[in-house]
Amino acid sequence: MPQRAQVQPQEIPPERVRRHSTTDGREFPPERVRRHSTTDDRSGILVEELTGRCRSLTQERDILWERLRQQTKREAHIEQLVHDLQTRLAKLKVLSDHRQNRYEQLLEAYQQLKDVTDAELAAQEELDV
């Protein structure tokens, strides 16, 4: 029986070593390395189906991300509108208070003028009699 030549393990260049957080840069064990084939031998799932599913999930993720971005944008716009309305309401409240105070001052001045006028008319009537 002919002897087989022994194969020495070759060192893999660092740029070709697969990295994974659980292996800390070491090469994956052979049972964990995916082979490029048309089907996964263990489950019979076609690689093309998985690729299509990944693509559709990526598209769905992008759509959901865009919706979330738009919703966040709308919420920020609504918050800005609420803030602006609150600012305007505060200004109107100050203006309303100012006008209320001014109205009360004018009413008091009118009452004083009326009292003085009534007193003058009463004095004039006494002089005329």
N, CA, C and O atoms as a printed pandas DataFrame, in Angstrom:
     atom_number atom_name residue_name chain_id  residue_number  x_coord  y_coord  z_coord
0              1         N          MET        A               1    0.845   -1.172    0.000
1              2        CA          MET        A               1    0.000    0.000    0.000
2              3         C          MET        A               1    0.890    1.234    0.000
3              4         O          MET        A               1    1.788    1.367    0.832
4              5         N          PRO        A               2    0.628    2.150   -0.958
5              6        CA          PRO        A               2    1.478    3.344   -1.021
6              7         C          PRO        A               2    1.210    4.263    0.161
7              8         O          PRO        A               2    0.087    4.354    0.656
8              9         N          GLN        A               3    2.250    4.932    0.596
9             10        CA          GLN        A               3    2.098    5.869    1.707
10            11         C          GLN        A               3    1.654    7.221    1.184
11            12         O          GLN        A               3    2.062    7.674    0.115
12            13         N          ARG        A               4    0.811    7.839    1.973
13            14        CA          ARG        A               4    0.329    9.174    1.615
14            15         C          ARG        A               4    1.273   10.197    2.201
15            16         O          ARG        A               4    1.820   10.030    3.291
16            17         N          ALA        A               5    1.441   11.234    1.459
17            18        CA          ALA        A               5    2.276   12.326    1.971
18            19         C          ALA        A               5    1.501   13.054    3.050
19            20         O          ALA        A               5    0.302   13.299    2.916
20            21         N          GLN        A               6    2.183   13.389    4.100
21            22        CA          GLN        A               6    1.519   14.117    5.168
22            23         C          GLN        A               6    1.465   15.593    4.805
23            24         O          GLN        A               6    2.445   16.196    4.368
24            25         N          VAL        A               7    0.287   16.139    5.005
25            26        CA          VAL        A               7    0.079   17.550    4.687
26            27         C          VAL        A               7    0.290   18.352    5.956
27            28         O          VAL        A               7   -0.317   18.076    6.992
28            29         N          GLN        A               8    1.136   19.321    5.865
29            30        CA          GLN        A               8    1.379   20.205    6.998
30            31         C          GLN        A               8    0.368   21.350    6.960
31            32         O          GLN        A               8    0.080   21.887    5.891
32            33         N          PRO        A               9   -0.174   21.726    8.127
33            34        CA          PRO        A               9   -1.106   22.860    8.130
34            35         C          PRO        A               9   -0.374   24.126    7.708
35            36         O          PRO        A               9    0.742   24.402    8.147
36            37         N          GLN        A              10   -1.021   24.865    6.868
37            38        CA          GLN        A              10   -0.427   26.116    6.402
38            39         C          GLN        A              10   -0.947   27.267    7.250
39            40         O          GLN        A              10   -2.078   27.260    7.734
40            41         N          GLU        A              11   -0.092   28.235    7.405
41            42        CA          GLU        A              11   -0.511   29.423    8.144
42            43         C          GLU        A              11   -1.382   30.270    7.226
43            44         O          GLU        A              11   -1.042   30.502    6.066
44            45         N          ILE        A              12   -2.496   30.721    7.755
45            46        CA          ILE        A              12   -3.424   31.548    6.978
46            47         C          ILE        A              12   -3.022   33.008    7.151
47            48         O          ILE        A              12   -2.825   33.467    8.276
48            49         N          PRO        A              13   -2.898   33.747    6.038
49            50        CA          PRO        A              13   -2.550   35.172    6.173
50            51         C          PRO        A              13   -3.622   35.900    6.987
51            52         O          PRO        A              13   -4.801   35.555    6.893
52            53         N          PRO        A              14   -3.234   36.903    7.788
53            54        CA          PRO        A              14   -4.188   37.588    8.670
54            55         C          PRO        A              14   -5.390   38.180    7.940
55            56         O          PRO        A              14   -6.485   38.207    8.500
56            57         N          GLU        A              15   -5.216   38.658    6.702
57            58        CA          GLU        A              15   -6.341   39.253    5.988
58            59         C          GLU        A              15   -7.373   38.215    5.553
59            60         O          GLU        A              15   -8.494   38.573    5.191
60            61         N          ARG        A              16   -7.005   36.935    5.587
61            62        CA          ARG        A              16   -7.926   35.881    5.184
62            63         C          ARG        A              16   -8.583   35.185    6.373
63            64         O          ARG        A              16   -9.467   34.347    6.197
64            65         N          VAL        A              17   -8.153   35.534    7.576
65            66        CA          VAL        A              17   -8.721   34.911    8.766
66            67         C          VAL        A              17  -10.061   35.559    9.053
67            68         O          VAL        A              17  -10.171   36.784    9.116
68            69         N          ARG        A              18  -11.076   34.730    9.224
69            70        CA          ARG        A              18  -12.395   35.260    9.562
70            71         C          ARG        A              18  -12.390   35.711   11.007
71            72         O          ARG        A              18  -11.827   35.060   11.887
72            73         N          ARG        A              19  -13.034   36.843   11.224
73            74        CA          ARG        A              19  -13.094   37.385   12.582
74            75         C          ARG        A              19  -14.484   37.157   13.159
75            76         O          ARG        A              19  -15.488   37.274   12.455
76            77         N          HIS        A              20  -14.531   36.838   14.417
77            78        CA          HIS        A              20  -15.804   36.645   15.097
78            79         C          HIS        A              20  -15.571   36.932   16.566
79            80         O          HIS        A              20  -14.531   36.574   17.118
80            81         N          SER        A              21  -16.533   37.575   17.195
81            82        CA          SER        A              21  -16.330   37.989   18.583
82            83         C          SER        A              21  -16.088   36.812   19.521
83            84         O          SER        A              21  -15.393   36.953   20.526
84            85         N          THR        A              22  -16.655   35.658   19.199
85            86        CA          THR        A              22  -16.482   34.511   20.106
86            87         C          THR        A              22  -15.181   33.770   19.853
87            88         O          THR        A              22  -14.766   32.965   20.688
88            89         N          THR        A              23  -14.524   34.018   18.725
89            90        CA          THR        A              23  -13.279   33.308   18.436
90            91         C          THR        A              23  -12.065   34.200   18.568
91            92         O          THR        A              23  -10.938   33.725   18.430
92            93         N          ASP        A              24  -12.263   35.474   18.831
93            94        CA          ASP        A              24  -11.155   36.412   19.039
94            95         C          ASP        A              24  -10.133   36.367   17.913
95            96         O          ASP        A              24   -8.930   36.353   18.172
96            97         N          GLY        A              25  -10.589   36.345   16.688
97            98        CA          GLY        A              25   -9.687   36.414   15.550
98            99         C          GLY        A              25   -9.117   35.085   15.117
99           100         O          GLY        A              25   -8.374   35.027   14.137
100          101         N          ARG        A              26   -9.441   34.021   15.814
101          102        CA          ARG        A              26   -8.962   32.709   15.398
102          103         C          ARG        A              26   -9.828   32.185   14.259
103          104         O          ARG        A              26  -10.946   32.654   14.047
104          105         N          GLU        A              27   -9.316   31.242   13.557
105          106        CA          GLU        A              27  -10.067   30.657   12.449
106          107         C          GLU        A              27  -11.261   29.884   12.995
107          108         O          GLU        A              27  -11.181   29.260   14.053
108          109         N          PHE        A              28  -12.376   29.934   12.254
109          110        CA          PHE        A              28  -13.552   29.171   12.646
110          111         C          PHE        A              28  -13.245   27.684   12.539
111          112         O          PHE        A              28  -12.503   27.267   11.650
112          113         N          PRO        A              29  -13.803   26.890   13.426
113          114        CA          PRO        A              29  -13.661   25.439   13.255
114          115         C          PRO        A              29  -14.402   25.015   11.984
115          116         O          PRO        A              29  -15.389   25.651   11.612
116          117         N          PRO        A              30  -13.954   23.969   11.322
117          118        CA          PRO        A              30  -14.542   23.576   10.031
118          119         C          PRO        A              30  -16.045   23.363   10.071
119          120         O          PRO        A              30  -16.731   23.660    9.092
120          121         N          GLU        A              31  -16.573   22.856   11.178
121          122        CA          GLU        A              31  -18.019   22.611   11.222
122          123         C          GLU        A              31  -18.817   23.911   11.288
123          124         O          GLU        A              31  -20.026   23.899   11.059
124          125         N          ARG        A              32  -18.162   25.036   11.597
125          126        CA          ARG        A              32  -18.876   26.312   11.681
126          127         C          ARG        A              32  -18.707   27.155   10.422
127          128         O          ARG        A              32  -19.341   28.202   10.288
128          129         N          VAL        A              33  -17.856   26.709    9.498
129          130        CA          VAL        A              33  -17.621   27.481    8.280
130          131         C          VAL        A              33  -18.687   27.117    7.263
131          132         O          VAL        A              33  -18.918   25.940    6.987
132          133         N          ARG        A              34  -19.338   28.137    6.704
133          134        CA          ARG        A              34  -20.353   27.882    5.675
134          135         C          ARG        A              34  -19.673   27.579    4.352
135          136         O          ARG        A              34  -18.696   28.220    3.967
136          137         N          ARG        A              35  -20.199   26.620    3.696
137          138        CA          ARG        A              35  -19.725   26.291    2.352
138          139         C          ARG        A              35  -20.708   26.885    1.355
139          140         O          ARG        A              35  -21.921   26.852    1.563
140          141         N          HIS        A              36  -20.175   27.422    0.282
141          142        CA          HIS        A              36  -21.038   27.987   -0.747
142          143         C          HIS        A              36  -21.577   26.852   -1.605
143          144         O          HIS        A              36  -20.851   26.249   -2.397
144          145         N          SER        A              37  -22.842   26.578   -1.434
145          146        CA          SER        A              37  -23.488   25.535   -2.218
146          147         C          SER        A              37  -24.920   25.978   -2.482
147          148         O          SER        A              37  -25.376   26.991   -1.952
148          149         N          THR        A              38  -25.610   25.223   -3.291
149          150        CA          THR        A              38  -26.973   25.611   -3.637
150          151         C          THR        A              38  -27.947   25.319   -2.521
151          152         O          THR        A              38  -28.981   25.980   -2.426
152          153         N          THR        A              39  -27.651   24.353   -1.673
153          154        CA          THR        A              39  -28.549   24.064   -0.556
154          155         C          THR        A              39  -27.732   23.886    0.707
155          156         O          THR        A              39  -26.546   23.560    0.667
156          157         N          ASP        A              40  -28.389   24.108    1.816
157          158        CA          ASP        A              40  -27.801   23.813    3.117
158          159         C          ASP        A              40  -28.084   22.336    3.346
159          160         O          ASP        A              40  -29.240   21.919    3.414
160          161         N          ASP        A              41  -27.021   21.549    3.463
161          162        CA          ASP        A              41  -27.165   20.093    3.533
162          163         C          ASP        A              41  -28.028   19.635    4.700
163          164         O          ASP        A              41  -28.681   18.595    4.615
164          165         N          ARG        A              42  -28.038   20.388    5.773
165          166        CA          ARG        A              42  -28.767   19.946    6.959
166          167         C          ARG        A              42  -30.267   20.209    6.855
167          168         O          ARG        A              42  -31.062   19.391    7.319
168          169         N          SER        A              43  -30.669   21.322    6.261
169          170        CA          SER        A              43  -32.098   21.646    6.271
170          171         C          SER        A              43  -32.746   21.640    4.895
171          172         O          SER        A              43  -33.973   21.627    4.799
172          173         N          GLY        A              44  -31.970   21.648    3.850
173          174        CA          GLY        A              44  -32.531   21.643    2.513
174          175         C          GLY        A              44  -33.029   23.007    2.055
175          176         O          GLY        A              44  -33.749   23.087    1.061
176          177         N          ILE        A              45  -32.670   24.069    2.742
177          178        CA          ILE        A              45  -33.110   25.414    2.359
178          179         C          ILE        A              45  -32.208   25.918    1.241
179          180         O          ILE        A              45  -30.984   25.826    1.325
180          181         N          LEU        A              46  -32.817   26.439    0.215
181          182        CA          LEU        A              46  -32.053   26.967   -0.903
182          183         C          LEU        A              46  -31.401   28.292   -0.528
183          184         O          LEU        A              46  -32.010   29.149    0.114
184          185         N          VAL        A              47  -30.157   28.434   -0.943
185          186        CA          VAL        A              47  -29.420   29.667   -0.662
186          187         C          VAL        A              47  -30.114   30.849   -1.326
187          188         O          VAL        A              47  -30.164   31.942   -0.761
188          189         N          GLU        A              48  -30.652   30.631   -2.534
189          190        CA          GLU        A              48  -31.332   31.713   -3.243
190          191         C          GLU        A              48  -32.547   32.200   -2.456
191          192         O          GLU        A              48  -32.829   33.398   -2.411
192          193         N          GLU        A              49  -33.263   31.259   -1.837
193          194        CA          GLU        A              49  -34.423   31.647   -1.029
194          195         C          GLU        A              49  -33.989   32.482    0.166
195          196         O          GLU        A              49  -34.616   33.489    0.496
196          197         N          LEU        A              50  -32.907   32.051    0.810
197          198        CA          LEU        A              50  -32.396   32.821    1.948
198          199         C          LEU        A              50  -31.938   34.204    1.509
199          200         O          LEU        A              50  -32.188   35.198    2.192
200          201         N          THR        A              51  -31.269   34.260    0.369
201          202        CA          THR        A              51  -30.802   35.547   -0.140
202          203         C          THR        A              51  -31.981   36.453   -0.449
203          204         O          THR        A              51  -31.957   37.638   -0.117
204          205         N          GLY        A              52  -33.013   35.907   -1.083
205          206        CA          GLY        A              52  -34.213   36.695   -1.383
206          207         C          GLY        A              52  -34.907   37.162   -0.119
207          208         O          GLY        A              52  -35.368   38.300   -0.033
208          209         N          ARG        A              53  -34.977   36.271    0.864
209          210        CA          ARG        A              53  -35.613   36.636    2.136
210          211         C          ARG        A              53  -34.816   37.739    2.836
211          212         O          ARG        A              53  -35.394   38.681    3.377
212          213         N          CYS        A              54  -33.500   37.616    2.821
213          214        CA          CYS        A              54  -32.656   38.660    3.424
214          215         C          CYS        A              54  -32.860   39.991    2.711
215          216         O          CYS        A              54  -32.933   41.045    3.342
216          217         N          ARG        A              55  -32.951   39.924    1.393
217          218        CA          ARG        A              55  -33.158   41.149    0.617
218          219         C          ARG        A              55  -34.506   41.780    0.968
219          220         O          ARG        A              55  -34.593   42.995    1.147
220          221         N          SER        A              56  -35.559   40.960    1.066
221          222        CA          SER        A              56  -36.878   41.512    1.389
222          223         C          SER        A              56  -36.908   42.048    2.818
223          224         O          SER        A              56  -37.553   43.063    3.082
224          225         N          LEU        A              57  -36.223   41.381    3.739
225          226        CA          LEU        A              57  -36.148   41.889    5.115
226          227         C          LEU        A              57  -35.383   43.207    5.173
227          228         O          LEU        A              57  -35.734   44.107    5.935
228          229         N          THR        A              58  -34.343   43.308    4.364
229          230        CA          THR        A              58  -33.587   44.563    4.308
230          231         C          THR        A              58  -34.461   45.682    3.764
231          232         O          THR        A              58  -34.436   46.799    4.280
232          233         N          GLN        A              59  -35.233   45.385    2.725
233          234        CA          GLN        A              59  -36.138   46.400    2.178
234          235         C          GLN        A              59  -37.194   46.796    3.200
235          236         O          GLN        A              59  -37.511   47.976    3.348
236          237         N          GLU        A              60  -37.736   45.813    3.900
237          238        CA          GLU        A              60  -38.741   46.098    4.928
238          239         C          GLU        A              60  -38.137   46.949    6.041
239          240         O          GLU        A              60  -38.768   47.890    6.522
240          241         N          ARG        A              61  -36.919   46.615    6.444
241          242        CA          ARG        A              61  -36.228   47.409    7.464
242          243         C          ARG        A              61  -36.052   48.851    6.996
243          244         O          ARG        A              61  -36.286   49.789    7.758
244          245         N          ASP        A              62  -35.636   49.024    5.736
245          246        CA          ASP        A              62  -35.443   50.374    5.202
246          247         C          ASP        A              62  -36.752   51.152    5.176
247          248         O          ASP        A              62  -36.778   52.341    5.495
248          249         N          ILE        A              63  -37.836   50.483    4.797
249          250        CA          ILE        A              63  -39.152   51.142    4.773
250          251         C          ILE        A              63  -39.562   51.548    6.184
251          252         O          ILE        A              63  -40.017   52.670    6.407
252          253         N          LEU        A              64  -39.398   50.630    7.135
253          254        CA          LEU        A              64  -39.753   50.943    8.526
254          255         C          LEU        A              64  -38.874   52.058    9.080
255          256         O          LEU        A              64  -39.346   52.915    9.827
256          257         N          TRP        A              65  -37.601   52.045    8.714
257          258        CA          TRP        A              65  -36.690   53.098    9.163
258          259         C          TRP        A              65  -37.141   54.451    8.614
259          260         O          TRP        A              65  -37.133   55.452    9.330
260          261         N          GLU        A              66  -37.530   54.475    7.350
261          262        CA          GLU        A              66  -37.997   55.726    6.734
262          263         C          GLU        A              66  -39.284   56.201    7.400
263          264         O          GLU        A              66  -39.448   57.394    7.653
264          265         N          ARG        A              67  -40.201   55.271    7.687
265          266        CA          ARG        A              67  -41.438   55.647    8.388
266          267         C          ARG        A              67  -41.132   56.226    9.764
267          268         O          ARG        A              67  -41.712   57.233   10.170
268          269         N          LEU        A              68  -40.217   55.579   10.471
269          270        CA          LEU        A              68  -39.837   56.072   11.798
270          271         C          LEU        A              68  -39.221   57.464   11.699
271          272         O          LEU        A              68  -39.505   58.336   12.520
272          273         N          ARG        A              69  -38.382   57.664   10.694
273          274        CA          ARG        A              69  -37.759   58.974   10.490
274          275         C          ARG        A              69  -38.818   60.030   10.201
275          276         O          ARG        A              69  -38.762   61.129   10.753
276          277         N          GLN        A              70  -39.785   59.709    9.340
277          278        CA          GLN        A              70  -40.856   60.647    9.017
278          279         C          GLN        A              70  -41.716   60.936   10.244
279          280         O          GLN        A              70  -42.092   62.083   10.486
280          281         N          GLN        A              71  -42.025   59.896   11.017
281          282        CA          GLN        A              71  -42.838   60.086   12.222
282          283         C          GLN        A              71  -42.096   60.961   13.231
283          284         O          GLN        A              71  -42.697   61.836   13.855
284          285         N          THR        A              72  -40.814   60.731   13.391
285          286        CA          THR        A              72  -40.009   61.547   14.302
286          287         C          THR        A              72  -39.988   62.994   13.834
287          288         O          THR        A              72  -40.060   63.923   14.638
288          289         N          LYS        A              73  -39.888   63.168   12.531
289          290        CA          LYS        A              73  -39.893   64.518   11.957
290          291         C          LYS        A              73  -41.234   65.208   12.234
291          292         O          LYS        A              73  -41.265   66.376   12.623
292          293         N          ARG        A              74  -42.346   64.479   12.030
293          294        CA          ARG        A              74  -43.674   65.046   12.303
294          295         C          ARG        A              74  -43.828   65.399   13.778
295          296         O          ARG        A              74  -44.349   66.461   14.118
296          297         N          GLU        A              75  -43.371   64.501   14.651
297          298        CA          GLU        A              75  -43.478   64.759   16.090
298          299         C          GLU        A              75  -42.670   65.989   16.489
299          300         O          GLU        A              75  -43.119   66.787   17.312
300          301         N          ALA        A              76  -41.486   66.146   15.913
301          302        CA          ALA        A              76  -40.667   67.324   16.208
302          303         C          ALA        A              76  -41.373   68.588   15.720
303          304         O          ALA        A              76  -41.348   69.620   16.391
304          305         N          HIS        A              77  -42.004   68.500   14.543
305          306        CA          HIS        A              77  -42.732   69.652   14.004
306          307         C          HIS        A              77  -43.912   70.002   14.915
307          308         O          HIS        A              77  -44.152   71.175   15.199
308          309         N          ILE        A              78  -44.639   68.990   15.366
309          310        CA          ILE        A              78  -45.780   69.219   16.260
310          311         C          ILE        A              78  -45.310   69.818   17.580
311          312         O          ILE        A              78  -45.941   70.733   18.108
312          313         N          GLU        A              79  -44.201   69.303   18.115
313          314        CA          GLU        A              79  -43.665   69.865   19.358
314          315         C          GLU        A              79  -43.295   71.331   19.177
315          316         O          GLU        A              79  -43.523   72.147   20.070
316          317         N          GLN        A              80  -42.719   71.669   18.014
317          318        CA          GLN        A              80  -42.363   73.064   17.740
318          319         C          GLN        A              80  -43.623   73.922   17.655
319          320         O          GLN        A              80  -43.646   75.039   18.173
320          321         N          LEU        A              81  -44.670   73.413   17.008
321          322        CA          LEU        A              81  -45.929   74.156   16.927
322          323         C          LEU        A              81  -46.526   74.376   18.313
323          324         O          LEU        A              81  -46.997   75.471   18.622
324          325         N          VAL        A              82  -46.507   73.348   19.142
325          326        CA          VAL        A              82  -47.033   73.473   20.504
326          327         C          VAL        A              82  -46.235   74.515   21.276
327          328         O          VAL        A              82  -46.805   75.347   21.983
328          329         N          HIS        A              83  -44.915   74.466   21.139
329          330        CA          HIS        A              83  -44.069   75.444   21.829
330          331         C          HIS        A              83  -44.392   76.866   21.362
331          332         O          HIS        A              83  -44.507   77.781   22.177
332          333         N          ASP        A              84  -44.537   77.043   20.047
333          334        CA          ASP        A              84  -44.872   78.367   19.502
334          335         C          ASP        A              84  -46.228   78.845   20.014
335          336         O          ASP        A              84  -46.384   80.013   20.371
336          337         N          LEU        A              85  -47.205   77.945   20.050
337          338        CA          LEU        A              85  -48.533   78.318   20.550
338          339         C          LEU        A              85  -48.491   78.669   22.034
339          340         O          LEU        A              85  -49.170   79.597   22.473
340          341         N          GLN        A              86  -47.708   77.939   22.795
341          342        CA          GLN        A              86  -47.578   78.257   24.217
342          343         C          GLN        A              86  -46.934   79.627   24.411
343          344         O          GLN        A              86  -47.331   80.386   25.296
344          345         N          THR        A              87  -45.944   79.939   23.585
345          346        CA          THR        A              87  -45.295   81.252   23.654
346          347         C          THR        A              87  -46.289   82.349   23.310
347          348         O          THR        A              87  -46.364   83.367   23.999
348          349         N          ARG        A              88  -47.056   82.140   22.236
349          350        CA          ARG        A              88  -48.062   83.140   21.850
350          351         C          ARG        A              88  -49.123   83.302   22.930
351          352         O          ARG        A              88  -49.554   84.420   23.211
352          353         N          LEU        A              89  -49.548   82.198   23.536
353          354        CA          LEU        A              89  -50.539   82.253   24.605
354          355         C          LEU        A              89  -50.003   83.042   25.798
355          356         O          LEU        A              89  -50.729   83.837   26.396
356          357         N          ALA        A              90  -48.748   82.826   26.139
357          358        CA          ALA        A              90  -48.144   83.569   27.253
358          359         C          ALA        A              90  -48.110   85.062   26.936
359          360         O          ALA        A              90  -48.394   85.890   27.801
360          361         N          LYS        A              91  -47.760   85.407   25.686
361          362        CA          LYS        A              91  -47.737   86.821   25.293
362          363         C          LYS        A              91  -49.142   87.414   25.346
363          364         O          LYS        A              91  -49.328   88.538   25.812
364          365         N          LEU        A              92  -50.127   86.660   24.870
365          366        CA          LEU        A              92  -51.510   87.146   24.913
366          367         C          LEU        A              92  -51.998   87.293   26.346
367          368         O          LEU        A              92  -52.754   88.213   26.655
368          369         N          LYS        A              93  -51.575   86.401   27.211
369          370        CA          LYS        A              93  -51.953   86.486   28.622
370          371         C          LYS        A              93  -51.388   87.761   29.234
371          372         O          LYS        A              93  -52.088   88.472   29.956
372          373         N          VAL        A              94  -50.120   88.052   28.947
373          374        CA          VAL        A              94  -49.501   89.284   29.451
374          375         C          VAL        A              94  -50.234   90.488   28.888
375          376         O          VAL        A              94  -50.532   91.436   29.614
376          377         N          LEU        A              95  -50.525   90.451   27.584
377          378        CA          LEU        A              95  -51.244   91.555   26.946
378          379         C          LEU        A              95  -52.638   91.685   27.540
379          380         O          LEU        A              95  -53.107   92.795   27.793
380          381         N          SER        A              96  -53.301   90.558   27.763
381          382        CA          SER        A              96  -54.635   90.572   28.349
382          383         C          SER        A              96  -54.601   91.154   29.761
383          384         O          SER        A              96  -55.456   91.962   30.124
384          385         N          ASP        A              97  -53.621   90.747   30.550
385          386        CA          ASP        A              97  -53.480   91.298   31.902
386          387         C          ASP        A              97  -53.224   92.797   31.846
387          388         O          ASP        A              97  -53.786   93.563   32.628
388          389         N          HIS        A              98  -52.368   93.209   30.912
389          390        CA          HIS        A              98  -52.066   94.636   30.757
390          391         C          HIS        A              98  -53.335   95.401   30.376
391          392         O          HIS        A              98  -53.624   96.465   30.925
392          393         N          ARG        A              99  -54.079   94.845   29.434
393          394        CA          ARG        A              99  -55.323   95.516   29.014
394          395         C          ARG        A              99  -56.350   95.525   30.141
395          396         O          ARG        A              99  -57.070   96.509   30.311
396          397         N          GLN        A             100  -56.427   94.451   30.907
397          398        CA          GLN        A             100  -57.347   94.408   32.046
398          399         C          GLN        A             100  -56.978   95.487   33.059
399          400         O          GLN        A             100  -57.850   96.190   33.570
400          401         N          ASN        A             101  -55.687   95.614   33.346
401          402        CA          ASN        A             101  -55.243   96.657   34.275
402          403         C          ASN        A             101  -55.565   98.042   33.729
403          404         O          ASN        A             101  -56.023   98.916   34.465
404          405         N          ARG        A             102  -55.325   98.236   32.442
405          406        CA          ARG        A             102  -55.608   99.535   31.813
406          407         C          ARG        A             102  -57.109   99.822   31.849
407          408         O          ARG        A             102  -57.517  100.953   32.115
408          409         N          TYR        A             103  -57.930   98.808   31.584
409          410        CA          TYR        A             103  -59.381   98.972   31.640
410          411         C          TYR        A             103  -59.818   99.380   33.042
411          412         O          TYR        A             103  -60.643  100.280   33.203
412          413         N          GLU        A             104  -59.261   98.714   34.059
413          414        CA          GLU        A             104  -59.611   99.053   35.439
414          415         C          GLU        A             104  -59.188  100.479   35.786
415          416         O          GLU        A             104  -59.903  101.190   36.492
416          417         N          GLN        A             105  -58.013  100.894   35.284
417          418        CA          GLN        A             105  -57.563  102.272   35.522
418          419         C          GLN        A             105  -58.518  103.270   34.868
419          420         O          GLN        A             105  -58.898  104.271   35.477
420          421         N          LEU        A             106  -58.900  102.986   33.624
421          422        CA          LEU        A             106  -59.820  103.889   32.921
422          423         C          LEU        A             106  -61.187  103.912   33.599
423          424         O          LEU        A             106  -61.799  104.974   33.708
424          425         N          LEU        A             107  -61.665  102.777   34.047
425          426        CA          LEU        A             107  -62.941  102.708   34.745
426          427         C          LEU        A             107  -62.888  103.521   36.041
427          428         O          LEU        A             107  -63.830  104.239   36.377
428          429         N          GLU        A             108  -61.779  103.395   36.757
429          430        CA          GLU        A             108  -61.611  104.164   37.996
430          431         C          GLU        A             108  -61.547  105.665   37.694
431          432         O          GLU        A             108  -62.144  106.473   38.405
432          433         N          ALA        A             109  -60.818  106.028   36.636
433          434        CA          ALA        A             109  -60.736  107.447   36.254
434          435         C          ALA        A             109  -62.105  107.957   35.828
435          436         O          ALA        A             109  -62.483  109.078   36.168
436          437         N          TYR        A             110  -62.855  107.137   35.079
437          438        CA          TYR        A             110  -64.200  107.533   34.665
438          439         C          TYR        A             110  -65.093  107.733   35.889
439          440         O          TYR        A             110  -65.851  108.701   35.957
440          441         N          GLN        A             111  -65.002  106.817   36.857
441          442        CA          GLN        A             111  -65.816  106.917   38.070
442          443         C          GLN        A             111  -65.461  108.190   38.839
443          444         O          GLN        A             111  -66.346  108.879   39.346
444          445         N          GLN        A             112  -64.163  108.501   38.924
445          446        CA          GLN        A             112  -63.741  109.732   39.603
446          447         C          GLN        A             112  -64.266  110.958   38.862
447          448         O          GLN        A             112  -64.750  111.904   39.483
448          449         N          LEU        A             113  -64.167  110.938   37.525
449          450        CA          LEU        A             113  -64.664  112.060   36.722
450          451         C          LEU        A             113  -66.165  112.212   36.898
451          452         O          LEU        A             113  -66.673  113.327   37.016
452          453         N          LYS        A             114  -66.876  111.087   36.917
453          454        CA          LYS        A             114  -68.324  111.127   37.102
454          455         C          LYS        A             114  -68.668  111.691   38.480
455          456         O          LYS        A             114  -69.579  112.508   38.609
456          457         N          ASP        A             115  -67.942  111.255   39.507
457          458        CA          ASP        A             115  -68.189  111.765   40.859
458          459         C          ASP        A             115  -67.939  113.271   40.919
459          460         O          ASP        A             115  -68.723  114.014   41.508
460          461         N          VAL        A             116  -66.843  113.711   40.307
461          462        CA          VAL        A             116  -66.533  115.151   40.301
462          463         C          VAL        A             116  -67.599  115.909   39.524
463          464         O          VAL        A             116  -68.048  116.970   39.958
464          465         N          THR        A             117  -68.009  115.369   38.372
465          466        CA          THR        A             117  -69.029  116.032   37.550
466          467         C          THR        A             117  -70.354  116.083   38.298
467          468         O          THR        A             117  -71.029  117.113   38.295
468          469         N          ASP        A             118  -70.732  114.976   38.941
469          470        CA          ASP        A             118  -71.978  114.963   39.723
470          471         C          ASP        A             118  -71.909  115.983   40.860
471          472         O          ASP        A             118  -72.889  116.673   41.142
472          473         N          ALA        A             119  -70.745  116.073   41.511
473          474        CA          ALA        A             119  -70.591  117.039   42.607
474          475         C          ALA        A             119  -70.693  118.462   42.077
475          476         O          ALA        A             119  -71.307  119.317   42.715
476          477         N          GLU        A             120  -70.092  118.728   40.907
477          478        CA          GLU        A             120  -70.152  120.070   40.316
478          479         C          GLU        A             120  -71.581  120.402   39.901
479          480         O          GLU        A             120  -72.042  121.527   40.097
480          481         N          LEU        A             121  -72.284  119.420   39.326
481          482        CA          LEU        A             121  -73.676  119.662   38.934
482          483         C          LEU        A             121  -74.550  119.926   40.160
483          484         O          LEU        A             121  -75.428  120.788   40.128
484          485         N          ALA        A             122  -74.310  119.190   41.225
485          486        CA          ALA        A             122  -75.077  119.399   42.452
486          487         C          ALA        A             122  -74.782  120.786   43.019
487          488         O          ALA        A             122  -75.688  121.474   43.489
488          489         N          ALA        A             123  -73.514  121.195   42.973
489          490        CA          ALA        A             123  -73.146  122.527   43.470
490          491         C          ALA        A             123  -73.756  123.594   42.580
491          492         O          ALA        A             123  -74.208  124.624   43.081
492          493         N          GLN        A             124  -73.780  123.377   41.277
493          494        CA          GLN        A             124  -74.346  124.349   40.339
494          495         C          GLN        A             124  -75.848  124.479   40.569
495          496         O          GLN        A             124  -76.394  125.581   40.508
496          497         N          GLU        A             125  -76.521  123.346   40.835
497          498        CA          GLU        A             125  -77.957  123.386   41.083
498          499         C          GLU        A             125  -78.263  124.151   42.367
499          500         O          GLU        A             125  -79.254  124.877   42.437
500          501         N          GLU        A             126  -77.419  123.991   43.378
501          502        CA          GLU        A             126  -77.627  124.730   44.623
502          503         C          GLU        A             126  -77.446  126.224   44.402
503          504         O          GLU        A             126  -78.150  127.037   45.002
504          505         N          LEU        A             127  -76.506  126.582   43.545
505          506        CA          LEU        A             127  -76.300  128.001   43.251
506          507         C          LEU        A             127  -77.458  128.556   42.426
507          508         O          LEU        A             127  -77.847  129.712   42.596
508          509         N          ASP        A             128  -77.994  127.753   41.556
509          510        CA          ASP        A             128  -79.090  128.205   40.702
510          511         C          ASP        A             128  -80.387  128.324   41.488
511          512         O          ASP        A             128  -81.254  129.093   41.074
512          513         N          VAL        A             129  -80.560  127.672   42.506
513          514        CA          VAL        A             129  -81.807  127.713   43.262
514          515         C          VAL        A             129  -81.860  128.900   44.134
515          516         O          VAL        A             129  -82.843  129.098   44.848
